[in-house]
Amino acid sequence: MSRSKLKELFYNYPPTKEEIKQGVSKFLPAYLIGQLGRHEEINPDDLPGDHILDTAKAKIKECFENLGCKLIIVEVLDGDSKAKQKLVGFYTGNGFRRLDTVAEKGKILTRFYYVIGK
């Protein structure tokens, strides 16, 4: 990730090159959307995924205006490549950018971020 992107995400106080080399991690405050979904009986044309995500982002933006914290994080679980690619396309098509890939509790997750207010 570029230095300017790190600076933006870490409120102008990104980890230094030395901290990165040493593996020092700084916490990045963010809102995590755990899971989005639509009941199987609801037609996607009646309630599109974009609308669900836009509603979630609007609610988080309200929190941002009151509490701060300018990032939204979503995670995509590795698995069926067709389903994963569909999710990746959905999130990137809605303004999310790839952050990283992590192993957590035996699962591989690809995380994406969205900067509130952009």
QUIMO-V549628 format. One record per backbone hydrogen bond with DSSP energy under -1.0 kcal/mol. NH is the residue of the N-H (numbers start at 0). CO is the residue of the C=O. If there is no record, write none. Layout:
nh,co
NH,CO
NH,CO
//
This chain:
nh,co
5,1
6,2
7,3
8,4
9,5
10,7
11,6
12,9
19,15
20,16
21,17
23,18
30,70
32,72
41,38
45,42
46,42
51,47
52,48
53,49
54,50
55,51
56,52
57,53
58,54
59,55
60,56
61,57
62,58
63,59
64,60
65,61
66,62
67,63
71,113
72,30
73,111
75,109
77,107
83,79
84,80
85,81
86,82
87,83
88,84
89,85
90,86
91,87
92,88
94,91
95,90
96,112
98,110
99,110
101,108
103,106
106,103
108,101
109,75
110,99
111,73
112,96
113,71
115,69
117,114
//
